[in-house]
Each structure stands twice: as structure tokens, then as C-alpha cells.
Amino acid sequence: MKRPAFRVFLNLLFALTIVIPCCVAASAQSAPAPNPQLASKELNARVEALLKQMTLDEKIGQLVQYSAGFATGPGASNLHYDELVTKGQLGSMLNVTGVEATNHYQHIAMEKSRLHIPILFGLDVIHGHRTTFPVPLALAASWDPSAAETVARVGATEARADGIAWVFSPMVDIARDPRWGRIIESSGEDPYLGSAMARAWVKGYQQDDLSKPDSAAVSVKHFAAYGGAIAGRDYNAVDMGEITLRQVYLEPYRAAVEAGAATMMSSFNSINGVPATANPFTLNQILRKEWGFDGFVVSDWGAVSELINHSIGDGPTVARKALEAGVEMDMEGNLYGTVLAGQVRSGKIHESVVDEAVRRVLRVKFALGLFDHPYAPESPAYDATPERRAVARKVAGETLVLLKNDPVEGLGDLLPLTAKAKKVALIGPLADNQREMLGAWAVKGDPKYVVTLKTALAERLGNRLLYAPGCEMLSGEDANVLKQVSFGGADSAHASLPLPDDAKTIVEAVETARKADVTILALGESADWMEGEASSRATLGFTGAQEQLLEAVVATGKPVILVVLAGRPLELKWAANHVPAILEAWSPGVEAGHAVADVLFGDVNPSGKLPASLPRAVGQEPLYYAQLPTGRPAHGDLSRLPRNAGEKFMSRYMDEENSALFPFGWGLSYTRFRYDQPAISRAEVPVSEVLASGHKPVATVGVDVKNTGKVAGTEVVQLYIRNTSASVEQPVRELKGFARVSLAPGETKHLDFPLGFDELNFYNVEIQRTIEPTTYKIWVGGSSLATAETSLKVVE
Ligand code: NOJ
């Protein structure tokens, strides 16, 4: 990715002589927004004063991190941490939590180490800390950045109370392939939505002020493009053009840095052949030079030593390459601590490189106020306060996506459930499983606090509720294999699970369904076994015997409501064709049951929208709405199977439609919304004006949205554009605005969406964000299928 000299020369020539406006474009792209605290003179003076006193070994100690608690990766260390801390050779620890454990090490650092430099404790605080909220993908489905901010706020407060000042969150990787299990930790497929969520996460954790006692420094991860893993296989290589890298994958990281992110985490993958953990182009050129990042980068778990497997050198060489590229801290890698000093002493690494890394780490420690307030307060650990549970319930309510809601005879629209349904059957392996509701990476979430759907429905229905588990999450064979490899290892609780007798339990479930007026099926996939890190899948169906259970219950002829509990888009094609109502509920967290019941009974009108396309078949993946155009576009409509060459030789599947089963942005409500024709504030705008506009709008798109139904509802109004003639081809649609709007029955509200450089720019072949004369098609509506249309012309 290093640019050849002639290209730099060409860029210069181009910028200086040919197109003056490009200078404006270039300046719009290179204005750094460093975190002012990290850049402060006073803080940096303290850093310099301390640095001067440090020996080489003490400096390197600040670049070393070990996990002294549970393991979140392979090959965990088992060292004498007390001794390392005493000698000043351990600057950071992960997976050590709680007042007692963190203060134990902190006292050693502050009282016994020569320079009294506090330890920075980091942890995977991903969707809440002790109060577990819905998983990040679900939060993205709320299209409500303030919900993510709230979750981050609660997470930071609880983490600080547990001695953790540094959270390994948010994960802002664009995820366009649900085979990749980590899609659960992402905001889905779209850079605009992903950037909005990224900003909110950072704001919630850091509050624009790291020194507050309840602020935590973020670690934005995984830099970079980790979500682009080929074939959706975790840790796999990423191979993509620089324009896609920048315009799609890097955007949310950029947004997070602009929001003041204090640290970043480098990713496991390589990018176009260069490992991300030793990648000067992404870490130094883009992150530091272009974006002005003043914080530090920590490697992912073991990623520095894994560079040996990437074949870029032996231990000392890869440590040097990672450090020189801009990875300041080695997470659980054992390399910086063991080989860097030798590399400096033998002249292979200049000590100034180490100094710069140490500066960056110390900056964050000073900004967090750790030197002045190093200890966790001696307060009892928080456990499930009613106030936080109420917030968790409200937030979870916003994340549920009603995918389908058809009328059934005698009941009308199947949802919300009314008193007409006298007896309700609840069936499925996820109906009463506390652990599964927490989702992946609920590190400190305690299952015992979880309200399951069974508990919540029993509160409402009493003995009108019938229940049968139906089957296990995994078939006997799967269970035998997976219990050996699940996160907890072979000795986890799962290892002792009896093998399921699904045939018998399905028969019992069918009998239960027959006795009821309506059946709620709670199906999905196991968060514990199949979601999150190292949980890629080659198939996207329900696991185990759940599909058989679904089909058997539907065969009773009773109306079925399917509640899908999963951390990734699953393949729901059969269900979509046979089940009248489907609610996508993700992994909803500690208040799972209440939140789902609130929606099922209409106390909460669903407002979530899909942050990732749901496929018809796994073979469509990676499937996303913002596709680039093809010279042979086709609808892929199977009812029009090719009869002639014009229909055959098209970009299509012969055995499946091209489109998503449920597209990006999709989600129904218990009311209906009507969109009027959107209006653009001006029909034309000159290129020069857009280029000069910075973050200011040059036009607005106005639209009236009306609630035409009988109940109040919230709609996520979405604005999409298409740049119809750029020098680099642009996606057929791109999200460039959204707003949640609540409307009483019959109420109309007017919304204005700004359009300016930020929304309209794209990367040209010179890798500059720019604007060219073109026409932008613009759509406003309730999903990526929006049809209400206007346009904006950009002229010379
Ligand atoms: C590996 C994961 O990739 C990363 O997301 C996490 O923060 C670290 N391990 C620490 O647990």
C-alpha cells in the first residue's frame, strides 16, 4: 500500500495545477480532530518529566499487557505478575476485575514500583458491564445512537466501580457477512449507521472528559477492516481495494477518532497482504498522520507474536515491525517484554521509537487521572439495580425488529397479542434459558438476573401460558463436538449436558401447541456456543432440531409467532413463507423476557430496523444493499427464469433471487406511516460550493411523514442517495441520513435532512475525497427499498 514516488508527484501536480477545488477536498479530508486532553500541553509536560526518569526496561514495561485473570484467547500467560509490577515491567493488565483484585496490583504499582506509575486495567465491556444490555448489533437495530450512548455510560460507570478504566469497545468493524460470528459485536453492514453508532459509543464511555471518575477510555477495534475477512472466517485475510477500504470499512474508525477515541486495538487480519498489527499504512499514515490520532494502539490478544505465523519474521523482527508501524502495547504477546530491550540495545530499534510509544500510553493514563486517583473505590460491586434494569428494558424494546405481521383468521394482524388469544403456548429452547439471553461477550453479566420470556409471559398470562422446550439448541452430534470447543472449554458446564432426545420433546411441543390458540416459538442459535469471536458458521439456519420443531408446530395449523433470538442474520426463508409473524429479537440482555413481551403485547410498538440484510440463502453472502452497479443488472426474480440470452446472461443466481429476504433498514410497526413526496431545498448546486462547505449543508431534503394508523408509533426515517455519474462507480444506494420520529395517530411531522460535502463526497482514483458534477438521486422512506424520490444536481 506504500505509494510509489511518482504517484506522490502526480498527486502534487494534480493538487497544485489541475483542479484547484481538489485542494479544498484534500483539506476537508485531512483536518485532524485530536482529543484535546491528550494534546494538552500541561499533560504532555507531565509525560515528558516522567519519561526522563525512566530506564529502558521501565519504558518497555509500559508497553506490556498481560491477562492475569480468565483467558480471552489462546496461550494465556502464567507469570509472576506481582514481581513484574514491582519492577515496573507491566504497564497494563486485562481480565483482572473487581475492587479487590485491581487494587491489589495497583497498590504494588503505586507503593512498590520505583516510579509509581499506575496500571491501566482493561476489559471487554461490550454491551454493559454488570447490567447486560442487548448486543451491539441489536443496539444498531434501534437506529438510536443515544441508546448506544446510554449503554456505554452505564457500562463505564459499572466498570470504573470494578477498577476498570479502559474498555475494549466499541467494535466498529463493518460486517457484511453473517458467517462471521463477530457480526454480533458490530453495528452491521453500513458505514453511515456504523459511524453514527461509533460516535455515540465513544461519547458514552468517555463523556468528552477522560478525567471524570466514571469515564472509561475506549479501545476502538479492530483496526482495521477485521470484518472484511474472506469467506466470513474469523481471523482470515482481508483483500480489498483502497477505495472500498477507506469509503466503507475505515469510516466508522475515523468517526470514532474524530469523537476523541483514546485508544485503538489493531486487528488479527492482514490487509492486502500486510498484517494489520504491523501495518505502517493504516496505523501510521492513516491513523496518525491523516486523522491526527494522539492516543495509543494496543495489539489484539497475541497478535504481535502471531505475526510470526503471518511469515513476516522471527520474534524480535515482528516485535520491531509492530512497534515501528505503530502498535504501542503488546496484549498477551510476550514479545515486547522479552525482546524489545535487546533490539534497542543492539541498535535495531531506535530508543526514540520506544519513547514515542511510552508517551502515548502515559498520556492516556494521565488523562484518565490514574496518577492522582489510582484505586477503585471500596464500594460493593453493583448487582442489578431496578433503575438500570428499567433502562435495559427500555433500550431492549427499541432494538426489536418486527419482520413480518400478517393477519390470521379470527385474530386480525397476529401481533400485538390481544385478549382474544385465551391460551398461549410458549415453545422453544430459548424460551427459558437465562444464559443465552445475555449474548456473546457478557463478561460480567450474571445469568441469574435474567428475566426469560417464559418468566415474563407467566407474569402476564398466569395459567393461560403453556410451555414446552421443544428441543435442545444443538443436535446430539453437534453438542458432542461443540461442548469440547465452547468458550469455557471441555470442562465447562456444557460438557455434562445430557444428549437431547429431540424426537420425543418435539412431539410434546406439538401437543402443547395444539392445546393453545396461539404459539410463540423462541428459536435461534446459541450465543454461548456459536456467536462472537471464533464462531464463524458455514450455514445460517437454526441449529440442532429447531427447524424440525418449527415445521412440526406450524403443521398444527395454529397461528405461530416466531421470536428469533440470534446474534447474526439467520436464514429464515422457510419461516418467512409459513409463519405469519416474525420478531427479530437478537440477544436482548438482562431484561430479555420483559422487552420481548412488551412488544408482543403492544405495550411497546416495535420500531427497530435491520442493520444488516437477512439473506434468503447463505450462498448470497456477503449480501448488502449498497452494492456497486454491474453492467448486467438483473432482478434475480425467480418467477422470470431466463427464457432467452438477454435474461440468462445477467448478474443473477439461477436458483435464488438476488435480493435480501428482509433488506437493510427493514422493520414494521403496529401502525402505518405515509411518506409524502420529498422536496429538495434547491435543485442545483455548484461543485465549488459543496467542496467548500466543510461540515455545513448546501441543501436540505424535506419530507412529511404521517402516522396513518390507530396507535402511536416511532418510525426510523431513512435517506438514501445514489451518485449517478462519478469518475469512480458508486453504490446503487447509500444511507446518508436517518432520524427516529415518534408520531401520535393521525399526526404528521416534517423532517429536514442536510446534504453537504460529508454526505455527498466519494474517493476518486487519486484517493482523495471529492465532489464532481453529477446528479444525486435521493430517496426517503422506511427501509433501503424507499421509493419517495427527489434529486440534486451538482454542476460545474
Ligand atoms: C480478542 C478479541 O478479538 C478482542 O476483541 C478482545 O478485546 C481481546 N481478545 C481481549 O479479550
Residues whose N, C-alpha, C, O or C-beta is under 5 A from the ligand:
A	BS01	NOJ	T72 D124 F168 D300 W301
